[in-house]
Amino acid sequence: MRLPAEKIPTIPAPVRAVLRNAVWSYGKATSAIRPLPGFLVIGAQKAGTTALYAYLRQHPAITGPSWKEVSFFDRHYARGEAWYRGNFPNSLRARGDLVGEASPSYLFHPLAPERVAGLVPEAKLIVLVRNPVDRAYSHYQHEVALGREPLSFEDAVAAEYERLRGEEGRLVADPSYFSHAWWNYTYRARGLYADQLERWLAVFPREQLLVVPSDDLSADPGAAYASVLAFLGAAPHRLDSYPRVFERQYEPMAPETRAKLAAEFAEPNRRLYELLGRNLAWE
């Protein structure tokens, strides 16, 4: 079933839960005939992964789970390989197709690179990066909309360090541990892209990883889509349209807050530009 990724959140949460549990149970029972993915969209969160995955799913030779964000290598790793395979189409349906999935917290999880390398070492990895100031504010607005963030943006950013104290250590020590603070409140930390990319590049060769600035996806989605298809080795394919997915309207960030965050991210961004060999001119 090729359910458009952007339609999934419109399904009521209780119905999604029932459907997912049914899919997981059946998938795990038939995991022996289900392939592992050949590519992963690993992040970053709030950087355009939903849009890109929606575009990829429209390619006639690309398939994947009916649900975006399988989150195996971060949230569900303790469930095991059979559970993960159960999320993918069976081999008869996927024969000849490129198989992949998109879970935007993989980039950020401290154990994900080694986990991915252990199970799908040949997988191609796609990363979208967005101006970390904008990403942080979009992330915050997402949490507010879900009713999980009671603080102002400025207070939430200020509270981030204390909220996250010790959480990464717990994630590393216990693969079954789920950290709500790490998942929900990492506004600044997820924007430290150079640190995260270096962790992946310590495990995977550079040619297996493609970084796409979300500004490129926004400015010329057709060209960005074509570059991703070429990286995956998929045949060229044009879409009738490239809709922006999940754009949320909210008040702009206070200028003084933006200036402060831009200053904080200046050095991490410089490291990213050096890593990419490209100045993205984020402010």
Backbone as JSON, one array per atom type, in Angstrom:
{
  "sequence": "MRLPAEKIPTIPAPVRAVLRNAVWSYGKATSAIRPLPGFLVIGAQKAGTTALYAYLRQHPAITGPSWKEVSFFDRHYARGEAWYRGNFPNSLRARGDLVGEASPSYLFHPLAPERVAGLVPEAKLIVLVRNPVDRAYSHYQHEVALGREPLSFEDAVAAEYERLRGEEGRLVADPSYFSHAWWNYTYRARGLYADQLERWLAVFPREQLLVVPSDDLSADPGAAYASVLAFLGAAPHRLDSYPRVFERQYEPMAPETRAKLAAEFAEPNRRLYELLGRNLAWE",
  "N": [[0.84, -1.19, 0.0], [0.7, 2.13, -0.98], [0.53, 4.53, 0.82], [0.27, 7.97, 0.95], [2.83, 9.81, 2.57], [2.26, 12.26, 3.78], [-0.38, 12.04, 4.43], [-0.7, 10.35, 6.56], [-0.59, 11.43, 9.29], [-3.15, 12.51, 9.39], [-4.9, 10.54, 9.99], [-6.87, 9.45, 12.67], [-5.36, 9.18, 15.92], [-5.92, 6.86, 17.63], [-6.84, 5.05, 15.69], [-4.63, 4.88, 14.03], [-2.87, 3.61, 15.81], [-4.06, 1.08, 16.16], [-3.98, 0.12, 13.52], [-1.21, 0.16, 13.04], [-0.28, -1.71, 14.95], [-1.49, -4.01, 13.98], [-0.26, -4.2, 11.47], [2.42, -4.48, 12.32], [2.31, -6.93, 13.75], [1.5, -8.8, 11.78], [3.53, -8.34, 9.95], [5.88, -9.07, 11.36], [5.4, -11.79, 11.67], [5.71, -12.64, 9.09], [8.29, -12.03, 8.43], [10.47, -13.31, 7.27], [10.23, -13.23, 4.53], [10.64, -10.66, 3.84], [12.45, -7.81, 2.76], [15.46, -6.14, 3.91], [16.17, -2.59, 4.22], [17.59, -0.67, 1.5], [18.24, 1.94, 1.53], [18.28, 4.8, 3.7], [16.6, 7.58, 4.97], [17.88, 9.64, 7.17], [17.58, 11.92, 8.69], [17.65, 15.54, 9.04], [15.41, 16.02, 11.84], [12.5, 17.99, 11.28], [13.45, 19.13, 8.94], [12.61, 18.68, 6.39], [12.26, 16.0, 5.8], [9.84, 14.58, 5.65], [8.58, 15.59, 3.36], [10.51, 14.91, 1.38], [10.5, 12.1, 1.6], [7.87, 11.59, 0.86], [8.0, 12.37, -1.82], [9.85, 10.48, -2.8], [8.43, 8.12, -2.46], [6.67, 8.25, -4.51], [8.0, 7.48, -6.72], [8.14, 5.04, -9.27], [9.75, 2.8, -8.87], [10.51, 2.67, -6.26], [10.02, 1.66, -2.97], [8.64, 1.12, 0.32], [8.01, 1.15, 3.9], [4.55, 1.42, 4.92], [4.27, 3.34, 6.78], [5.81, 6.36, 7.66], [8.78, 6.97, 9.54], [9.73, 4.55, 10.99], [11.56, 4.16, 12.99], [13.38, 2.29, 14.06], [16.18, 2.02, 14.59], [16.58, 3.8, 16.59], [14.33, 4.2, 18.49], [12.99, 1.69, 18.66], [14.78, -0.42, 18.73], [15.25, -2.57, 20.45], [13.26, -4.36, 19.82], [14.08, -6.04, 17.78], [15.44, -7.67, 14.78], [13.54, -9.13, 13.23], [11.14, -7.83, 13.78], [11.74, -5.34, 12.63], [12.13, -5.98, 9.89], [9.53, -6.7, 9.39], [8.19, -4.35, 8.86], [8.5, -3.76, 6.22], [7.65, -4.13, 2.68], [6.69, -7.36, 1.35], [8.93, -9.65, -0.32], [7.97, -10.44, -2.82], [6.3, -8.38, -3.61], [8.11, -6.29, -3.56], [10.02, -6.88, -5.41], [12.78, -6.13, -7.32], [12.52, -3.45, -6.71], [13.76, -0.41, -5.22], [14.26, -0.27, -1.81], [13.41, 1.5, 1.07], [13.44, 3.64, 4.01], [12.33, 6.35, 6.16], [13.43, 7.96, 8.97], [13.74, 10.48, 11.03], [15.15, 10.85, 13.45], [17.31, 9.19, 13.52], [19.77, 10.31, 12.69], [20.54, 11.77, 14.91], [20.71, 10.04, 17.08], [22.84, 8.55, 19.48], [23.73, 5.88, 19.23], [22.89, 4.96, 16.81], [24.49, 4.97, 14.34], [26.33, 2.74, 14.61], [24.5, 0.69, 14.97], [23.04, 0.69, 12.56], [25.14, 0.12, 10.79], [25.71, -2.44, 11.63], [23.53, -3.95, 10.79], [22.58, -3.15, 8.21], [24.91, -2.59, 6.43], [25.56, -1.7, 3.85], [23.74, 0.19, 3.19], [22.5, 3.18, 1.69], [22.7, 6.53, 2.76], [20.77, 9.31, 3.54], [20.76, 12.69, 4.33], [19.08, 15.52, 5.46], [19.66, 18.91, 6.05], [18.89, 21.78, 7.92], [18.8, 25.32, 8.47], [19.86, 25.72, 11.72], [18.71, 27.43, 13.6], [16.16, 28.04, 12.59], [15.24, 25.44, 12.44], [15.16, 24.69, 15.15], [13.16, 26.39, 16.12], [10.93, 25.59, 14.63], [10.73, 22.96, 15.52], [10.12, 23.44, 18.2], [7.58, 24.69, 17.89], [6.17, 22.54, 16.9], [6.14, 20.8, 19.12], [4.65, 22.36, 20.89], [2.2, 22.43, 19.52], [1.46, 19.8, 19.8], [0.89, 19.69, 22.44], [2.89, 19.21, 24.27], [4.75, 20.97, 25.18], [5.01, 23.34, 27.56], [6.4, 25.69, 28.01], [7.67, 28.99, 27.15], [9.39, 29.77, 24.05], [11.95, 30.86, 24.49], [12.34, 30.17, 27.2], [12.19, 27.41, 27.01], [14.42, 26.78, 25.45], [16.4, 27.68, 27.16], [16.04, 25.87, 29.23], [16.86, 23.49, 28.19], [19.37, 22.17, 28.62], [19.26, 21.27, 31.31], [17.0, 19.65, 31.2], [17.94, 17.61, 29.62], [19.96, 16.45, 31.02], [22.0, 13.76, 31.69], [20.53, 12.07, 30.05], [21.46, 11.09, 27.54], [23.43, 9.33, 28.36], [21.87, 7.38, 29.61], [20.47, 6.41, 27.41], [22.53, 5.21, 25.98], [23.34, 3.25, 27.78], [21.16, 1.55, 28.1], [19.46, -0.15, 25.78], [16.71, -0.4, 25.55], [15.64, 1.81, 26.67], [13.59, 4.67, 26.65], [13.68, 8.06, 26.09], [11.8, 10.73, 26.86], [12.5, 13.41, 27.14], [14.82, 13.6, 25.56], [13.74, 12.97, 23.1], [11.76, 14.93, 22.69], [12.61, 17.56, 23.49], [14.99, 18.54, 22.42], [16.0, 21.02, 21.18], [18.15, 22.79, 20.51], [20.29, 20.96, 20.45], [19.88, 19.1, 18.37], [20.55, 20.57, 16.18], [23.28, 20.63, 15.92], [24.93, 19.75, 13.6], [27.44, 19.0, 12.5], [28.76, 17.5, 14.49], [27.08, 15.28, 14.58], [27.16, 14.27, 11.94], [29.87, 13.63, 11.77], [29.98, 11.51, 13.53], [28.56, 9.57, 12.1], [30.18, 9.4, 9.82], [32.41, 8.28, 10.87], [31.85, 5.66, 10.82], [30.71, 4.96, 8.38], [31.64, 5.04, 4.89], [32.26, 8.1, 3.12], [31.08, 8.21, 0.58], [28.73, 6.85, 0.83], [26.93, 8.53, 1.93], [24.7, 11.18, 1.56], [24.26, 14.62, 1.74], [21.71, 16.93, 1.89], [20.86, 20.21, 1.73], [18.04, 21.71, 3.22], [17.17, 24.08, 2.18], [17.8, 23.85, -0.51], [15.98, 21.87, -1.27], [13.61, 23.26, -0.9], [13.89, 25.49, -2.62], [14.33, 24.45, -5.21], [12.78, 21.88, -5.7], [12.52, 19.85, -7.62], [15.09, 19.54, -8.73], [16.54, 18.86, -6.44], [15.28, 16.46, -5.76], [15.96, 14.97, -8.05], [18.73, 14.79, -7.66], [18.86, 13.17, -5.41], [17.69, 10.82, -6.36], [19.61, 10.12, -8.29], [21.78, 9.61, -6.62], [20.81, 7.36, -5.3], [20.78, 5.59, -7.37], [18.52, 5.29, -8.87], [16.18, 5.38, -11.59], [15.74, 8.38, -13.54], [13.05, 10.6, -12.7], [10.19, 12.56, -12.85], [7.96, 14.54, -10.97], [4.52, 15.55, -10.97], [3.97, 17.64, -9.28], [5.51, 19.25, -6.46], [4.69, 19.32, -3.54], [4.82, 21.36, -0.59], [5.14, 20.07, 2.62], [3.31, 19.78, 5.59], [3.54, 22.48, 6.47], [3.51, 24.88, 8.95], [1.81, 27.6, 10.38], [2.96, 30.26, 12.33], [3.81, 32.71, 14.85], [6.55, 34.93, 14.18], [9.95, 34.43, 15.29], [11.33, 36.18, 18.07], [13.44, 38.94, 17.32], [15.77, 39.4, 18.9], [16.11, 36.97, 20.15], [16.59, 35.33, 17.97], [19.0, 36.43, 17.05], [20.7, 35.82, 19.18], [20.68, 32.98, 19.17], [21.69, 32.53, 16.6], [24.29, 33.45, 16.93], [25.23, 31.56, 18.76], [25.21, 29.28, 17.19], [27.08, 29.81, 15.27], [29.82, 28.88, 15.23], [29.49, 25.96, 15.31], [28.12, 25.79, 12.83], [30.07, 26.72, 11.06], [31.88, 24.61, 11.21], [30.33, 22.63, 10.05], [30.06, 23.65, 7.41], [32.7, 23.45, 6.59], [33.01, 20.69, 6.65], [31.23, 19.94, 4.65], [32.25, 21.3, 2.49], [31.05, 23.57, 1.56], [29.57, 26.72, 1.87], [26.76, 27.46, 3.58], [25.65, 29.78, 4.4], [24.01, 30.42, 6.61], [22.03, 32.35, 8.81]],
  "CA": [[0.0, 0.0, 0.0], [1.47, 3.35, -1.05], [-0.19, 5.61, 1.49], [1.13, 9.15, 0.98], [3.35, 10.08, 3.91], [1.63, 13.43, 4.38], [-1.76, 11.72, 4.84], [-0.7, 9.49, 7.74], [-1.01, 12.09, 10.53], [-4.57, 12.88, 9.38], [-5.66, 9.41, 10.54], [-6.96, 9.58, 14.14], [-4.3, 8.45, 16.62], [-6.3, 5.49, 18.02], [-6.92, 4.21, 14.49], [-3.23, 4.63, 13.63], [-2.28, 2.63, 16.73], [-4.62, -0.23, 15.83], [-3.45, -0.28, 12.22], [0.21, -0.14, 13.17], [-0.1, -2.97, 15.67], [-1.86, -5.09, 13.06], [0.82, -4.3, 10.48], [3.6, -5.02, 12.98], [2.12, -8.35, 14.08], [1.54, -9.58, 10.55], [4.86, -8.2, 9.35], [6.86, -9.88, 12.08], [5.12, -13.2, 11.39], [6.14, -12.94, 7.72], [9.54, -11.29, 8.24], [11.44, -14.07, 6.48], [10.1, -12.91, 3.1], [10.67, -9.2, 3.72], [13.84, -7.36, 2.64], [15.95, -5.0, 4.66], [16.25, -1.44, 3.32], [18.83, -0.32, 0.82], [18.55, 3.33, 1.82], [17.62, 5.4, 4.86], [16.6, 9.03, 5.18], [18.17, 9.56, 8.6], [17.34, 13.19, 9.38], [17.35, 15.86, 10.43], [14.03, 16.3, 12.16], [12.02, 19.32, 10.89], [14.3, 19.65, 7.87], [12.05, 18.32, 5.09], [12.28, 14.57, 5.54], [8.52, 14.09, 5.26], [8.38, 15.95, 1.96], [11.37, 14.09, 0.53], [10.03, 10.71, 1.61], [6.65, 11.57, 0.04], [8.41, 12.39, -3.23], [10.48, 9.2, -3.13], [7.41, 7.07, -2.51], [5.94, 8.35, -5.77], [8.81, 6.88, -7.78], [7.58, 3.71, -9.54], [10.65, 1.71, -8.49], [10.91, 2.84, -4.86], [8.97, 1.26, -2.04], [9.05, 1.14, 1.72], [6.9, 0.95, 4.84], [3.37, 2.26, 4.78], [4.39, 4.41, 7.77], [7.09, 7.04, 7.83], [9.34, 6.92, 10.89], [9.77, 3.24, 11.63], [12.31, 4.45, 14.23], [13.95, 1.06, 14.62], [17.55, 2.15, 15.08], [16.62, 4.67, 17.77], [13.29, 3.98, 19.5], [12.47, 0.32, 18.74], [15.86, -1.37, 18.44], [15.13, -3.77, 21.3], [12.27, -5.28, 19.25], [14.8, -7.03, 17.0], [15.46, -7.62, 13.32], [12.3, -9.63, 12.63], [10.17, -6.74, 13.87], [12.11, -4.31, 11.65], [11.79, -6.5, 8.56], [8.08, -6.74, 9.26], [7.66, -3.07, 8.41], [8.75, -3.58, 4.8], [6.84, -4.98, 1.79], [7.29, -8.67, 1.13], [9.84, -9.68, -1.45], [7.23, -10.57, -4.07], [5.84, -7.04, -3.97], [9.24, -5.36, -3.67], [11.01, -7.44, -6.32], [13.34, -5.16, -8.25], [12.37, -2.09, -6.23], [14.6, 0.12, -4.16], [13.5, -0.29, -0.56], [13.99, 2.39, 2.05], [12.55, 4.24, 5.0], [12.76, 7.66, 6.66], [13.25, 8.15, 10.41], [14.65, 11.61, 11.16], [15.96, 10.89, 14.67], [18.51, 8.35, 13.39], [20.95, 11.15, 12.62], [20.85, 12.32, 16.22], [20.86, 9.04, 18.13], [24.27, 8.23, 19.65], [24.06, 4.5, 18.9], [22.33, 4.59, 15.51], [25.46, 4.6, 13.29], [26.81, 1.37, 14.79], [23.37, -0.23, 14.77], [22.78, 0.6, 11.12], [26.27, -0.59, 10.18], [25.64, -3.85, 11.98], [22.42, -4.66, 10.13], [22.5, -2.82, 6.78], [26.15, -1.84, 6.23], [25.65, -1.15, 2.51], [22.65, 1.14, 2.96], [22.81, 4.56, 1.38], [22.17, 7.37, 3.83], [20.41, 10.65, 3.08], [20.6, 13.63, 5.43], [18.69, 16.89, 5.17], [20.06, 19.85, 7.1], [18.18, 23.06, 7.85], [19.32, 26.32, 9.39], [19.51, 25.19, 13.03], [17.84, 28.36, 14.31], [14.81, 27.78, 12.09], [14.87, 24.07, 12.82], [14.82, 24.68, 16.57], [11.87, 27.07, 16.33], [9.92, 24.71, 14.06], [10.62, 21.85, 16.46], [9.39, 23.96, 19.36], [6.18, 24.87, 17.53], [5.62, 21.18, 16.78], [5.87, 20.31, 20.47], [3.53, 23.16, 21.42], [0.98, 21.98, 18.86], [1.12, 18.48, 20.34], [0.57, 19.84, 23.85], [3.98, 18.66, 25.08], [5.68, 22.02, 25.59], [4.31, 24.42, 28.24], [7.25, 26.85, 28.19], [7.95, 29.86, 26.02], [10.54, 29.29, 23.31], [13.16, 31.27, 25.18], [12.5, 29.37, 28.42], [12.44, 26.02, 26.62], [15.82, 26.7, 25.04], [17.22, 27.82, 28.37], [15.87, 24.68, 30.07], [17.24, 22.28, 27.46], [20.5, 21.46, 29.23], [18.82, 20.56, 32.51], [16.06, 18.61, 30.79], [18.67, 16.51, 28.98], [21.06, 15.99, 31.87], [22.1, 12.32, 31.91], [19.66, 11.26, 29.19], [22.22, 10.36, 26.53], [24.06, 8.21, 29.05], [20.86, 6.34, 29.82], [20.21, 5.8, 26.1], [23.67, 4.35, 25.64], [23.44, 2.13, 28.73], [20.0, 0.66, 28.05], [18.86, -0.02, 24.45], [15.25, -0.36, 25.63], [15.23, 3.04, 27.35], [13.06, 5.74, 25.81], [13.78, 9.34, 26.77], [10.89, 11.76, 26.35], [13.23, 14.67, 27.06], [15.7, 13.52, 24.39], [12.9, 12.92, 21.9], [10.9, 16.1, 22.52], [13.08, 18.88, 23.89], [16.36, 18.74, 21.94], [15.86, 22.09, 20.2], [19.48, 23.21, 20.04], [21.22, 19.83, 20.27], [19.7, 18.47, 17.06], [21.11, 21.43, 15.14], [24.74, 20.52, 15.89], [25.01, 18.75, 12.54], [28.79, 18.48, 12.26], [29.0, 16.44, 15.47], [26.29, 14.1, 14.21], [27.7, 13.72, 10.7], [31.17, 13.01, 12.06], [29.71, 10.21, 14.16], [28.2, 8.64, 11.03], [31.31, 9.22, 8.92], [33.38, 7.4, 11.53], [31.4, 4.28, 10.63], [30.38, 4.75, 6.97], [32.42, 5.84, 3.94], [31.58, 9.33, 2.72], [30.29, 8.03, -0.64], [27.42, 6.28, 1.17], [26.11, 9.53, 2.62], [24.38, 12.38, 0.79], [23.69, 15.7, 2.54], [20.89, 17.84, 1.08], [20.31, 21.34, 2.49], [16.6, 21.85, 3.01], [16.97, 25.24, 1.31], [17.81, 23.34, -1.88], [14.72, 21.17, -1.48], [12.56, 24.27, -0.99], [14.08, 26.38, -3.75], [14.21, 23.71, -6.46], [12.56, 20.49, -5.27], [12.75, 18.91, -8.72], [16.52, 19.29, -8.84], [16.96, 18.12, -5.25], [14.74, 15.1, -5.94], [16.78, 14.31, -9.06], [20.04, 14.46, -7.09], [18.68, 12.03, -4.51], [17.49, 9.63, -7.2], [20.91, 9.75, -8.88], [22.56, 9.02, -5.52], [20.27, 6.03, -5.03], [20.86, 4.76, -8.56], [17.17, 5.11, -9.42], [15.95, 6.03, -12.88], [15.18, 9.73, -13.43], [11.59, 10.61, -12.59], [9.67, 13.88, -12.52], [6.63, 14.56, -10.39], [3.66, 16.64, -11.46], [4.12, 18.75, -8.34], [6.33, 18.97, -5.28], [4.04, 20.12, -2.49], [5.44, 21.52, 0.72], [4.38, 19.2, 3.51], [3.22, 20.13, 7.02], [3.91, 23.84, 6.83], [2.71, 25.38, 10.06], [1.89, 29.04, 10.53], [3.12, 30.71, 13.71], [4.42, 34.02, 14.99], [8.0, 34.87, 13.99], [10.81, 34.45, 16.47], [11.79, 37.51, 18.48], [14.74, 39.21, 16.69], [16.89, 39.25, 19.83], [16.29, 35.53, 20.36], [17.22, 34.81, 16.76], [20.39, 36.87, 17.02], [21.43, 35.07, 20.19], [20.88, 31.6, 18.7], [22.59, 32.56, 15.45], [25.65, 33.57, 17.45], [25.59, 30.28, 19.37], [25.4, 28.26, 16.15], [28.05, 30.25, 14.26], [30.97, 27.98, 15.16], [29.05, 24.66, 14.8], [27.81, 25.9, 11.41], [31.35, 26.81, 10.34], [32.41, 23.25, 11.13], [29.52, 21.92, 9.05], [30.44, 24.13, 6.08], [34.0, 22.86, 6.29], [32.79, 19.27, 6.39], [30.52, 19.8, 3.38], [32.91, 22.03, 1.43], [30.05, 24.5, 1.02], [29.07, 27.69, 2.84], [25.31, 27.57, 3.43], [25.31, 31.17, 4.72], [22.89, 30.49, 7.55], [22.1, 33.48, 9.76]],
  "C": [[0.88, 1.24, 0.0], [0.65, 4.49, -0.48], [0.71, 6.83, 1.53], [1.54, 9.51, 2.39], [2.63, 11.24, 4.57], [0.21, 13.16, 4.85], [-1.8, 10.96, 6.17], [-1.13, 10.21, 9.0], [-2.47, 12.53, 10.54], [-5.46, 11.74, 9.88], [-5.72, 9.57, 12.05], [-5.96, 8.67, 14.84], [-4.72, 7.05, 17.05], [-6.37, 4.54, 16.83], [-5.51, 3.88, 14.01], [-2.61, 3.55, 14.5], [-2.76, 1.22, 16.4], [-4.02, -0.74, 14.52], [-1.97, -0.66, 12.31], [0.45, -1.46, 13.89], [-0.44, -4.16, 14.8], [-0.77, -5.31, 12.02], [2.06, -4.93, 11.11], [3.47, -6.51, 13.27], [2.21, -9.21, 12.84], [2.93, -9.53, 9.93], [5.9, -9.06, 10.03], [6.66, -11.36, 11.79], [5.6, -13.6, 10.0], [7.5, -12.3, 7.4], [10.54, -12.0, 7.34], [11.37, -13.74, 5.0], [10.12, -11.39, 2.87], [12.12, -8.72, 3.7], [14.18, -6.28, 3.66], [16.14, -3.82, 3.71], [17.63, -1.26, 2.69], [19.19, 1.14, 0.99], [17.74, 3.79, 3.02], [17.71, 6.92, 4.75], [16.71, 9.2, 6.69], [17.96, 10.87, 9.35], [17.64, 14.36, 8.47], [15.86, 16.13, 10.61], [13.71, 17.76, 11.82], [12.89, 19.97, 9.82], [13.81, 19.25, 6.48], [12.02, 16.85, 4.79], [10.92, 14.02, 5.11], [8.24, 14.39, 3.8], [9.22, 15.06, 1.05], [10.89, 12.65, 0.47], [8.75, 10.58, 0.78], [7.0, 11.58, -1.44], [8.99, 11.04, -3.64], [9.45, 8.09, -3.27], [6.58, 7.13, -3.8], [6.74, 7.81, -6.95], [8.32, 5.45, -8.02], [8.46, 2.55, -9.1], [11.16, 1.85, -7.06], [9.74, 2.47, -3.95], [9.53, 1.29, -0.62], [7.86, 0.91, 2.61], [5.72, 1.85, 4.52], [3.43, 3.45, 5.73], [5.76, 5.04, 7.67], [7.48, 6.93, 9.31], [9.13, 5.56, 11.57], [10.52, 3.33, 12.96], [12.88, 3.2, 14.88], [15.29, 1.3, 15.28], [17.68, 3.16, 16.22], [15.61, 4.2, 18.81], [12.93, 2.51, 19.71], [13.53, -0.75, 18.53], [15.74, -2.66, 19.24], [14.12, -4.77, 20.76], [12.9, -6.31, 18.31], [14.59, -6.95, 15.5], [14.15, -8.07, 12.69], [11.22, -8.56, 12.67], [10.46, -5.69, 12.8], [11.76, -4.76, 10.24], [10.28, -6.47, 8.33], [7.45, -5.45, 8.81], [7.75, -2.89, 6.89], [7.88, -4.5, 3.95], [7.5, -6.33, 1.6], [8.05, -8.69, -0.19], [9.12, -9.82, -2.79], [6.74, -9.22, -4.55], [7.0, -6.1, -4.26], [10.29, -5.82, -4.67], [11.48, -6.38, -7.32], [13.25, -3.72, -7.78], [13.52, -1.7, -5.3], [13.76, 0.24, -2.91], [14.19, 0.62, 0.44], [12.97, 2.9, 3.03], [13.14, 5.55, 5.48], [12.41, 7.79, 8.14], [14.22, 9.24, 10.85], [15.41, 11.73, 12.48], [17.18, 9.98, 14.6], [19.78, 9.2, 13.41], [21.46, 11.53, 14.0], [21.15, 11.27, 17.28], [22.3, 8.59, 18.26], [24.66, 6.82, 19.23], [23.61, 4.1, 17.49], [23.38, 4.24, 14.46], [25.95, 3.16, 13.41], [25.7, 0.35, 14.56], [23.06, -0.41, 13.29], [23.9, -0.18, 10.44], [26.23, -2.08, 10.48], [24.59, -4.62, 11.22], [22.36, -4.4, 8.63], [23.74, -1.99, 6.4], [26.29, -1.2, 4.85], [24.59, -0.1, 2.22], [23.18, 2.52, 2.62], [22.04, 5.46, 2.34], [21.94, 8.79, 3.3], [20.12, 11.53, 4.29], [20.13, 14.97, 4.87], [19.1, 17.76, 6.35], [19.38, 21.19, 6.85], [18.87, 24.04, 8.81], [18.9, 25.95, 10.81], [18.65, 26.13, 13.87], [16.39, 28.13, 13.89], [14.32, 26.4, 12.49], [14.42, 24.02, 14.27], [13.44, 25.29, 16.81], [10.72, 26.23, 15.76], [9.66, 23.52, 14.97], [9.8, 22.28, 17.68], [7.9, 24.12, 19.04], [5.46, 23.53, 17.37], [5.25, 20.63, 18.15], [4.72, 21.08, 21.13], [2.21, 22.67, 20.83], [0.51, 20.63, 19.39], [0.79, 18.53, 21.83], [1.66, 19.33, 24.77], [4.93, 19.72, 25.62], [4.92, 23.19, 26.23], [5.09, 25.73, 28.32], [7.27, 27.75, 26.96], [9.18, 29.32, 25.29], [11.84, 29.63, 24.02], [13.4, 30.44, 26.44], [12.8, 27.91, 28.09], [13.89, 25.83, 26.2], [16.74, 26.79, 26.25], [17.17, 26.58, 29.25], [16.43, 23.42, 29.44], [18.35, 21.5, 28.15], [20.04, 20.65, 30.44], [17.86, 19.44, 32.17], [16.79, 17.38, 30.26], [19.77, 15.92, 29.85], [20.98, 14.47, 32.09], [21.33, 11.46, 30.94], [20.44, 10.48, 28.13], [22.93, 9.17, 27.15], [23.1, 7.06, 29.27], [20.52, 5.64, 28.5], [21.31, 4.82, 25.72], [23.7, 3.1, 26.51], [22.33, 1.11, 28.56], [19.29, 0.82, 26.71], [17.34, 0.01, 24.47], [14.73, 0.94, 26.24], [14.72, 4.06, 26.34], [13.04, 7.03, 26.61], [12.84, 10.35, 26.14], [11.61, 13.09, 26.2], [14.11, 14.7, 25.82], [14.89, 13.57, 23.1], [12.23, 14.27, 21.63], [11.6, 17.44, 22.64], [14.49, 19.23, 23.42], [16.38, 19.81, 20.83], [17.2, 22.52, 19.63], [20.34, 22.01, 19.66], [21.09, 19.19, 18.89], [20.27, 19.31, 15.92], [22.62, 21.43, 15.09], [25.12, 19.44, 14.87], [26.41, 18.18, 12.36], [29.12, 17.35, 13.22], [28.31, 15.15, 15.04], [26.83, 13.46, 12.94], [29.05, 13.04, 10.93], [31.0, 11.65, 12.71], [29.35, 9.17, 13.1], [29.39, 8.36, 10.11], [32.44, 8.44, 9.57], [33.07, 5.94, 11.29], [31.18, 3.96, 9.15], [31.3, 5.57, 6.08], [31.59, 7.01, 3.43], [30.67, 9.11, 1.5], [28.94, 7.37, -0.37], [26.47, 7.29, 1.79], [25.95, 10.76, 1.75], [23.72, 13.39, 1.72], [22.98, 16.67, 1.6], [20.42, 18.98, 1.96], [18.82, 21.5, 2.2], [16.28, 23.08, 2.18], [16.97, 24.82, -0.15], [16.49, 22.65, -2.21], [13.58, 22.17, -1.64], [12.66, 25.09, -2.26], [13.87, 25.69, -5.09], [13.99, 22.24, -6.13], [12.8, 19.47, -6.38], [14.21, 18.55, -8.85], [17.03, 18.51, -7.64], [16.51, 16.66, -5.33], [15.6, 14.32, -6.94], [18.14, 13.92, -8.5], [19.95, 13.28, -6.15], [18.49, 10.75, -5.31], [18.8, 9.17, -7.82], [21.79, 9.09, -7.83], [22.11, 7.59, -5.24], [20.43, 5.07, -6.2], [19.51, 4.46, -9.17], [17.05, 5.85, -10.75], [15.4, 7.44, -12.66], [13.65, 9.69, -13.44], [11.16, 12.01, -12.17], [8.26, 13.73, -11.95], [5.82, 15.71, -10.99], [3.75, 17.87, -10.56], [4.97, 18.28, -7.16], [5.77, 19.78, -4.11], [4.89, 20.22, -1.24], [4.55, 20.81, 1.72], [4.46, 19.71, 4.94], [3.77, 21.51, 7.34], [2.95, 24.36, 7.89], [2.9, 26.89, 10.17], [2.0, 29.41, 12.01], [3.83, 32.06, 13.71], [5.93, 33.92, 14.78], [8.74, 34.92, 15.31], [11.19, 35.89, 16.79], [13.19, 37.76, 17.9], [15.92, 39.01, 17.62], [17.17, 37.78, 20.13], [17.0, 34.92, 19.16], [18.7, 35.18, 16.71], [21.24, 36.08, 18.01], [21.71, 33.64, 19.73], [21.82, 31.56, 17.5], [24.04, 32.66, 15.89], [26.12, 32.25, 18.06], [25.92, 29.22, 18.32], [26.5, 28.63, 15.16], [29.22, 29.29, 14.13], [30.56, 26.56, 14.73], [28.71, 24.69, 13.31], [29.09, 25.97, 10.57], [31.96, 25.42, 10.18], [31.64, 22.42, 10.11], [29.92, 22.34, 7.64], [31.77, 23.53, 5.66], [33.87, 21.39, 5.94], [32.16, 19.05, 5.01], [31.28, 20.41, 2.21], [31.99, 23.03, 0.78], [29.56, 25.42, 2.14], [27.57, 27.89, 2.61], [24.78, 28.94, 3.86], [24.09, 31.28, 5.62], [23.11, 31.65, 8.52], [20.97, 33.36, 10.76]]
}
